[in-house]
């Protein structure tokens, strides 16, 4: 792919990070360039030099908890912008200035991808003295060009500017599905848009109109799915609905397909009670990049090193987060109906779906005729575990604070096992009952740091967590104390057994940590606390397997 062609389709807007020794203004306000760098860069390459940004560069994890139910559409935002550490722009004062300034360029790209509308990619420029380096950021890759001298390669620079002037909005990275209205209000505490998509109207592929309201959740990352979840109004639906758009790998099976598979299997087997524990999807569509898009050209140029993504949009009925439940009985019902045969085990054994992203944000509930029904939500990362091939995505699956220990590695992750989801379920239980009281997160909660730790350190902290006594639940959920203690010992004993076994021992069953961790052990622990639910769940066929 010729370099000039790449420029013409990619670069469109700039955030300049200028060192104090780079470009100065004289008293007449004319631009005066300082002498060039001592070392002249190599000749401009025909292809941009790059390597995929590491997944750990920006973690695709949530920023803040979901707001309580009943929050009006015009309320304050539910996601906030993290404070960014700014460093000196002077290369003399700081020998790492160039690295820091490139990081600052990436931070601008991060903000544009998060708050700059529905963006597929953004562009940046990094200037050092007379040299400009062009940068391209999308959900899969960061590309930088060889720098060139603005004073020497003036024809190239003018050609670049001319190409920028001809770019259409979609080549700038603005996706035509949703154009953000002009902002009318900022949220003072963070200085960000109250609801960046509020008031936007999306015309769905079936012709219906969807009006976007409050933003419930927005990921803050460069590399990853870039998920955004908002309340919305759908033409022919009276109640509020939820719309989610994201940029998953094209190779991933759409979330709506998994829900459809589970729904059809439930009706086929007569297990229609399962439908109360699945999300109710009202609409789903997928939009691919056209053949002349930057993403398609990058895919052709870099091959398997570039992860081609698609835009997926899902509209579904509104659910409530489990953290809003304020009594042990209600929370246990929500968990029991997710974890026991009426939920996750049925999902795994009957339609053979492995969820792979259990977190507190994906365990939800709905109320039907006053009864609480736990719902396992968000099947974006799911797989049919008995089918091949699986997604070719190179990223780990899951949300780090709830990931199993074996997934918290810096290299390629191991194949996903059923026990990883069980371990994630345990972390969610501990996370909720030890940190929430009366539907609100307590101050100085014991797992606060888990949301912000790096992968390796989080692995260390979780290992210590399994080895020691678990924190006490809040007074709302004190009856969970024995349960989380028993589950902690189950995983601890399993990992300890593996540590004592030869790594190459063919008789060791790593799938269940030699029988220490499986559903037959996990399930009675949960049921031991849920005897009180039998009358509440009389209309459900609760059966202990095995």
C-alpha positions in Angstrom: 0.0 0.0 0.0 1.7 3.3 -1.1 2.5 5.6 1.8 0.8 8.6 0.2 -2.4 6.6 -0.2 -2.3 5.7 3.5 -2.0 9.4 4.4 -4.9 10.3 2.1 -7.3 8.0 3.9 -6.1 8.3 7.4 -5.0 11.6 8.8 -7.5 14.3 9.3 -7.1 16.2 12.6 -4.3 17.0 14.9 -3.5 17.6 18.5 0.0 19.1 18.6 2.2 18.5 21.6 4.9 21.1 21.2 8.2 21.0 23.2 9.4 24.4 24.4 12.4 24.0 22.1 10.3 23.1 19.1 8.6 26.0 17.4 8.6 29.6 18.8 6.9 32.8 17.9 8.9 36.0 17.6 7.7 39.5 18.6 6.0 39.9 15.3 4.0 36.7 15.8 5.6 35.1 12.8 6.6 31.4 13.0 10.4 30.8 13.4 11.7 27.3 13.3 14.6 26.3 15.4 17.6 24.5 13.9 16.9 20.9 12.9 17.9 17.9 15.0 21.5 16.9 14.8 20.6 13.5 13.5 18.6 13.4 10.2 15.9 10.8 10.2 16.3 7.9 7.7 14.5 8.3 4.3 10.7 8.0 4.4 9.7 4.4 4.3 7.2 3.2 1.8 5.2 1.6 4.6 4.4 3.1 8.0 6.3 1.4 10.9 4.2 0.0 13.6 3.4 -2.7 16.0 0.1 -3.4 17.6 -0.3 -1.5 20.9 -0.2 -3.9 23.9 -3.5 -4.7 25.4 -2.2 -3.5 28.8 -1.6 0.0 27.5 -5.2 1.0 28.2 -7.4 -1.5 30.1 -10.9 -1.8 28.7 -12.5 -1.9 32.1 -15.4 0.2 33.5 -14.8 3.6 35.0 -17.7 3.9 37.5 -20.6 1.8 38.8 -24.0 2.0 37.1 -26.3 4.6 38.6 -29.3 3.6 40.7 -32.5 3.0 38.9 -34.8 5.9 38.4 -32.1 8.4 37.5 -33.6 10.9 35.1 -32.4 11.1 31.5 -31.0 14.6 32.2 -28.9 13.7 35.3 -25.1 13.9 35.7 -22.9 11.4 33.9 -22.1 7.9 35.1 -18.6 7.9 33.7 -15.9 10.3 34.5 -12.6 11.2 33.0 -9.5 10.1 34.9 -7.0 12.7 36.0 -4.1 12.6 33.6 -0.6 13.2 34.8 1.0 15.9 32.7 4.7 16.1 32.3 7.2 18.8 31.2 7.4 19.3 27.5 11.1 20.2 27.7 13.4 17.6 26.4 16.2 19.2 28.4 14.4 19.2 31.7 13.2 15.6 31.2 15.2 13.1 29.2 12.0 11.0 28.8 10.1 14.0 27.4 9.7 12.5 23.9 8.2 9.3 25.3 5.9 11.3 27.6 4.7 13.6 24.8 3.9 10.6 22.7 1.9 9.3 25.6 0.2 12.6 25.8 -0.7 12.3 22.1 -2.2 8.9 22.9 -4.2 10.5 25.7 -5.7 13.0 23.3 -6.7 10.1 21.0 -8.2 8.3 24.1 -10.4 11.3 24.9 -11.5 11.7 21.3 -12.4 8.0 21.0 -14.3 8.2 24.3 -16.0 11.6 24.2 -15.7 12.7 20.6 -18.8 11.1 19.2 -19.1 7.7 17.7 -15.6 7.4 16.4 -13.9 4.6 14.5 -10.4 6.2 14.6 -8.6 9.5 15.3 -5.5 11.1 14.1 -2.6 13.0 15.7 0.7 14.7 15.0 3.9 14.9 17.0 6.3 17.7 16.2 9.9 17.9 17.4 11.8 20.9 16.1 11.1 20.9 12.3 10.1 17.2 12.2 6.5 15.9 12.2 5.5 12.4 13.0 1.9 11.4 12.1 -0.1 9.1 14.3 -3.2 7.0 13.7 -5.2 5.4 16.5 -8.2 3.0 16.2 -9.7 0.2 18.3 -7.0 -2.3 17.2 -3.8 -0.5 16.4 -1.6 2.5 16.8 0.4 3.5 13.7 3.1 6.1 13.5 4.9 7.3 10.5 8.6 8.0 9.9 9.1 11.7 10.8 9.9 14.1 8.0 11.3 17.7 7.9 8.6 20.3 7.3 11.2 22.8 6.0 12.8 20.3 3.5 9.8 18.2 2.4 7.5 21.1 1.8 5.8 19.4 -1.3 5.0 16.4 0.8 3.6 18.5 3.6 1.4 20.5 1.2 0.3 17.3 -0.4 -0.7 16.0 3.0 -2.7 19.1 3.9 -4.5 18.9 0.5 -5.4 15.3 1.2 -6.8 16.3 4.6 -9.0 19.0 3.1 -10.6 16.4 0.8 -11.5 14.0 3.6 -15.2 13.2 4.3 -16.5 13.0 7.8 -16.4 9.2 7.9 -12.8 9.3 6.8 -12.2 11.6 9.8 -13.5 8.8 11.9 -17.1 10.0 12.6 -19.4 7.0 12.0 -22.6 8.0 10.1 -24.8 5.9 12.4 -24.8 8.6 15.0 -23.9 12.3 14.8 -23.7 13.9 18.2 -25.8 17.1 18.7 -24.0 20.2 19.7 -23.2 20.2 23.4 -25.3 22.4 25.6 -24.1 21.5 29.0 -20.9 20.4 30.8 -20.7 18.5 34.1 -18.7 20.9 36.2 -16.9 18.5 38.5 -15.2 16.7 35.6 -15.5 19.3 32.8 -17.0 16.7 30.4 -20.2 16.5 28.5 -23.2 15.6 30.7 -24.4 13.0 28.3 -22.4 13.1 25.0 -25.0 11.2 23.0 -28.1 12.5 24.7 -30.8 13.6 22.2 -29.1 11.9 19.2 -31.5 9.9 17.0 -30.4 6.6 15.4 -32.4 5.2 12.5 -32.3 1.5 12.8 -31.9 -0.9 9.9 -35.6 -1.8 10.2 -36.6 1.9 9.9 -37.5 2.5 13.5 -36.1 5.6 15.3 -34.2 5.3 18.6 -33.6 8.5 20.7 -30.6 8.2 22.9 -30.7 9.4 26.5 -28.5 9.1 29.6 -25.2 7.4 29.2 -25.1 4.5 31.7 -21.6 3.1 30.9 -18.8 4.1 28.7 -15.4 2.3 28.4 -12.3 4.4 28.5 -9.8 2.8 26.2 -8.0 2.9 22.9 -7.6 -0.8 22.2 -10.7 -2.9 22.7 -14.5 -2.9 22.1 -15.1 0.7 23.1 -18.5 -0.2 24.6 -21.1 2.5 25.3 -24.4 1.8 27.0 -27.2 4.3 27.2 -30.9 4.6 28.0 -33.1 5.2 25.0 -36.6 5.5 23.7 -37.7 3.3 20.9 -40.6 4.3 18.6 -43.0 1.4 19.4 -42.0 0.7 23.0 -43.5 2.5 25.9 -40.8 1.7 28.5 -37.2 2.9 28.4 -34.9 0.5 26.6 -31.1 0.2 26.6 -28.9 0.6 23.5 -25.4 -0.7 23.4 -22.8 -0.2 20.6 -19.4 -1.6 20.5 -16.5 -2.5 18.2 -15.8 -6.2 18.7 -13.6 -8.3 16.4 -15.3 -9.3 13.2 -14.5 -12.9 14.0 -16.6 -12.9 17.2 -20.1 -14.3 17.0 -22.7 -11.5 17.7 -24.1 -11.4 21.2 -27.7 -11.5 19.8 -26.9 -14.9 18.2 -26.0 -16.5 21.5 -29.2 -15.2 23.1 -31.2 -16.6 20.1 -29.5 -20.0 20.5 -30.3 -20.1 24.2 -33.9 -19.0 23.6 -34.6 -21.6 20.9 -33.0 -24.3 23.0 -35.1 -23.4 26.0 -38.3 -23.7 23.9 -37.1 -26.9 22.3 -36.4 -28.6 25.6 -39.4 -27.2 27.5 -37.2 -25.1 29.7 -39.0 -21.8 29.0 -38.4 -20.6 32.6 -34.9 -19.8 31.4 -36.3 -16.9 29.3 -36.8 -14.9 32.5 -33.0 -15.1 33.1 -31.9 -14.0 29.6 -31.8 -10.5 28.2 -34.8 -9.6 26.0 -33.2 -8.3 22.8 -35.5 -6.1 20.7 -33.1 -5.3 17.8 -29.6 -6.1 16.7 -27.6 -5.0 13.7 -24.0 -5.1 12.5 -22.2 -2.5 10.3 -19.0 -3.4 8.6 -16.3 -1.0 7.2 -16.4 -0.4 3.5 -13.6 -1.6 1.3 -12.0 1.8 0.9 -11.9 2.5 4.7 -8.7 2.9 6.6 -9.5 -0.3 8.6 -9.9 -2.4 5.5 -6.6 -1.1 4.1 -4.8 -1.7 7.4 -6.2 -5.3 7.4 -4.8 -5.9 4.0 -1.5 -4.3 4.8 -0.8 -5.9 8.2 -2.7 -9.2 7.7 -3.2 -11.2 10.9 -1.3 -8.5 13.0 -4.4 -6.3 12.6 -7.7 -7.1 14.2 -10.5 -6.0 11.9 -13.6 -4.9 13.9 -17.2 -4.2 13.1 -19.8 -1.9 14.7 -22.5 -3.8 16.5 -25.6 -2.3 18.0 -28.0 -4.0 20.3 -31.3 -2.7 21.8 -32.8 -4.6 24.7 -35.1 -4.3 27.6 -33.9 -2.4 30.7 -32.3 -4.4 33.5 -31.2 -3.5 37.0 -27.7 -4.1 38.5 -27.5 -6.6 41.4 -25.8 -3.9 43.5 -29.2 -2.2 43.9 -30.5 -5.2 45.9 -30.5 -4.4 49.6 -31.4 -7.7 51.3 -29.6 -11.0 51.5 -32.7 -12.8 50.4 -33.1 -10.8 47.2 -29.4 -11.0 46.4 -29.4 -14.7 47.0 -32.4 -15.2 44.7 -30.6 -13.2 42.0 -27.4 -15.2 42.4 -29.2 -18.6 42.8 -31.2 -18.2 39.7 -28.0 -17.3 37.8 -25.6 -19.8 39.2 -27.7 -22.9 39.9 -29.3 -25.2 37.4 -31.9 -22.5 36.6 -29.1 -20.3 35.1 -25.5 -20.7 34.3 -25.2 -24.4 34.5 -28.1 -24.9 32.2 -26.6 -22.4 29.8 -23.3 -24.3 29.8 -24.7 -27.8 29.6 -27.7 -27.4 27.3 -27.0 -24.9 24.6 -23.2 -25.3 25.4 -22.5 -21.5 25.8 -19.5 -20.4 27.8 -20.0 -16.8 28.9 -16.3 -15.8 29.6 -17.0 -12.3 31.0 -18.7 -12.7 34.4 -18.6 -9.4 36.3 -20.9 -7.5 38.6 -22.0 -5.4 35.7 -23.1 -8.5 33.7 -25.1 -10.0 36.6 -28.4 -8.1 36.5 -32.0 -8.7 37.6 -35.5 -7.9 36.5 -38.8 -8.0 38.5 -41.8 -9.8 37.2 -45.0 -9.6 39.3 -42.9 -8.6 42.3 -40.4 -11.5 42.0 -36.7 -11.1 41.4 -35.2 -13.0 38.4 -31.4 -13.0 38.0 -30.3 -12.3 34.4 -26.9 -13.1 32.9 -26.3 -10.2 30.5 -23.7 -9.2 27.9 -22.7 -12.2 25.7 -20.2 -10.2 23.6 -17.3 -12.5 24.5 -19.2 -15.8 24.7 -18.4 -19.0 22.7 -20.0 -22.3 21.9 -17.4 -24.3 23.8 -18.0 -27.5 21.7 -17.5 -25.7 18.4 -14.4 -24.7 16.4 -13.0 -22.4 15.2 -13.3 -19.8 17.9 -12.7 -16.1 17.6 -9.2 -15.2 16.5 -9.0 -12.2 18.8 -5.6 -11.9 20.5 -7.0 -10.3 23.7 -7.8 -11.9 27.0 -11.5 -12.2 27.6 -13.2 -10.9 30.7 -13.0 -7.9 33.1 -9.7 -8.0 35.1 -11.0 -7.5 38.7 -13.2 -10.7 38.2 -10.8 -12.7 36.1 -9.5 -16.1 37.2 -5.9 -16.2 38.3 -4.9 -18.3 35.3 -6.0 -15.5 33.0 -4.0 -12.7 34.7 -0.9 -13.2 32.6 1.0 -10.8 30.4 1.6 -13.3 27.6 -1.0 -15.2 25.5 -3.9 -16.3 27.7 -4.7 -20.0 28.1 -7.8 -21.5 26.6 -10.9 -20.5 28.6 -12.1 -23.2 31.0 -15.5 -23.6 32.7 -13.9 -23.1 36.1 -12.7 -19.7 35.1 -16.3 -18.5 35.0 -17.0 -20.2 38.4 -14.0 -18.3 39.9 -15.4 -15.1 38.4 -18.8 -15.8 40.0 -17.1 -16.2 43.3 -15.2 -12.8 43.0 -18.5 -11.1 42.1 -20.2 -12.5 45.2 -17.4 -11.4 47.4 -17.1 -8.0 45.7 -20.8 -7.2 46.1 -21.5 -8.5 49.6 -18.3 -7.0 51.1 -18.6 -3.6 49.5 -22.3 -2.7 49.2 -24.8 -1.6 51.9 -28.3 -0.3 51.2 -27.6 -0.3 47.5 -24.5 2.0 47.8 -20.8 1.3 47.8 -19.2 1.8 51.2 -16.2 4.0 51.9 -12.8 2.3 52.0 -14.2 -0.8 50.5 -11.8 -3.8 50.6 -11.6 -4.4 46.8 -11.2 -0.8 45.7 -7.7 -1.3 44.4 -8.7 -4.2 42.2 -10.2 -1.8 39.7 -6.9 0.0 39.1 -4.1 -2.6 39.5 -1.9 -3.8 36.7 -2.2 -7.4 35.6 0.8 -8.9 37.4 0.2 -7.1 40.6 -3.5 -8.0 40.6 -2.5 -11.7 40.2 -0.3 -11.3 43.3 -3.1 -9.6 45.3 -5.7 -12.2 44.3 -3.3 -15.0 45.3 -3.0 -13.5 48.8 -6.7 -13.0 48.9 -7.3 -16.7 48.4 -4.8 -17.6 51.0 -6.2 -15.4 53.8 -9.5 -15.0 55.5 -12.1 -13.1 53.4 -13.3 -9.7 54.5 -16.5 -9.5 56.5 -19.7 -8.8 54.5 -21.6 -5.6 55.2 -24.5 -5.9 57.7 -27.0 -6.2 54.8 -25.3 -9.4 53.7 -23.8 -10.9 56.9 -25.4 -14.2 56.2 -23.0 -14.6 53.2 -20.0 -14.9 55.4 -19.9 -18.7 55.5 -20.5 -19.0 51.8 -17.7 -16.7 50.6 -15.4 -18.5 53.1 -16.2 -21.9 51.7 -15.9 -20.8 48.1 -12.5 -19.2 48.8 -11.2 -22.4 50.4 -12.4 -24.4 47.4 -10.3 -22.3 44.9 -7.4 -22.1 47.3 -7.2 -25.8 47.8 -7.5 -26.4 44.0 -4.5 -24.1 43.2 -2.5 -25.6 46.1 -3.0 -29.1 44.8 -1.7 -28.0 41.4 1.4 -26.4 42.9 2.3 -29.8 44.5 1.9 -31.8 41.3 4.5 -32.2 38.6 3.7 -29.7 35.7 3.8 -32.5 33.1 1.8 -35.0 35.1 -0.7 -36.4 32.6 -3.1 -37.6 35.3 -3.7 -34.1 36.7 -7.0 -32.7 35.6 -6.4 -28.9 35.1 -10.0 -28.4 34.0 -11.2 -28.9 37.5 -7.9 -28.6 39.4 -8.0 -32.3 40.0 -11.6 -32.4 41.0 -11.3 -29.6 43.6 -13.3 -27.0 41.5 -16.4 -28.0 39.5 -20.1 -27.3 39.6 -20.9 -30.3 41.8 -18.8 -28.7 44.6 -19.7 -25.1 43.8 -23.4 -25.7 43.6 -24.1 -27.2 47.1 -22.2 -24.3 48.7 -24.6 -21.8 47.2 -27.7 -24.0 47.9 -26.6 -24.3 51.5 -27.5 -20.7 51.9 -30.6 -20.7 49.7 -33.0 -23.0 51.6 -35.0 -19.9 52.4 -35.7 -19.4 48.7 -37.7 -22.7 48.1 -41.1 -21.2 48.6 -40.1 -18.1 46.6 -39.0 -20.2 43.7 -41.8 -22.7 43.7 -42.5 -22.0 40.1 -39.0 -23.0 39.0 -37.7 -26.6 38.7 -34.7 -26.3 41.1 -32.8 -29.6 40.9 -29.4 -30.5 42.2 -27.4 -32.1 39.4 -25.5 -35.3 40.1 
